[in-house]
Amino acid sequence: MKPNPLAALDIPANWPKTGTLPNGKKIDLKEAWQTMSHAGIAMIAVDVPGQGSAHPWRNVDGLDDFELDPDVEGSLSREELESNGVFDSTLEGWARDEHGIRLDLSKDDADTRAIRGDAYRRYLAETEW
């Protein structure tokens, strides 16, 4: 399962925008969730206000080998999304314009279905009210 770029929306607002990799290199937390593997994300140290340096995603490294069943609840195929009157391009544009997050929903594999399902739920939560 690839990292879900929308997980960057769950980073608390009072956190710093960057974390540190084991080699000392700084990385933008949003960019990390869009580009790194789960094992890489697990190694990021963040200077969390009030807690000090922490590895907040240390437990996600096992997700690199995790395979979702395409029929698992929470995943959404392109056809199911379109039957609700929304399109991949709508979700990609919303993520880009509202959150600066790059989504690529061009595939229709298990990972993409899970990300599409998450994006659709978040999109509805933000645009319905």
Disulfide bonds with the S-S distance in Angstrom:
none
